[in-house]
Amino acid sequence: MPVETHIIRIADGATPSQIEFILKTLVSIGGRVEIVSNKSIIATFNGDYVDVIRQKPGVGLVGGVKFRGRTIKKVVKRSSV
C-alpha cells in the first residue's frame, strides 16, 4: 500500500509512556510524524501498518486524512539569537 497521511487519536486514559511508545513505533516502521497536538498525532506512513498502530495501547482511533491535493505548509520558527 502507498504511503498515506493518517490521524491517530490518543485515548483519554493514555499515559505519556504509551504516547512515546506510539511515536517510537511510527518511526520504527519508517513513518514520519508531522504534527503532535493535544490528543492527536498526524503522521505519514505505509497504510499496511495501520493495524499495527491500531493495536498499540493508548490508541483510540486511526484514520486516513486527505488534503484535497494541497501541500501542507512547513512552519519554521526563526529566532534571532
Secondary structure as UniProt FT lines:
FT   STRAND          3..10
FT   TURN            12..13
FT   HELIX           16..28
FT   TURN            29..30
FT   STRAND          32..37
FT   TURN            38..39
FT   STRAND          40..46
FT   HELIX           47..49
FT   HELIX           50..54
FT   TURN            57..58
FT   STRAND          59..64
FT   TURN            68..69
//
